[in-house]
C-alpha cells in the first residue's frame, strides 16, 4: 500500500473536527516550505545580474 493510500485510509477514519485540525496542519507544512524557499527565490534576480555575464561564463567554462 502506498503512502497516499495509507493517508487516504486514515483520513477516512477522522471526525470532522480532526479533519479541520488536519487541514490546518497541512497548511502549516506548506507555509513552512514556502518560507524556506522564499529567500532564495527573492535573491535570484539580484544575483543573476552578477552571474549572467560573459566574464562569469568564461570563468566557469572549464568546469
Order of alpha helices (4+ residues) and beta strands (2+ residues): alpha-alpha-alpha
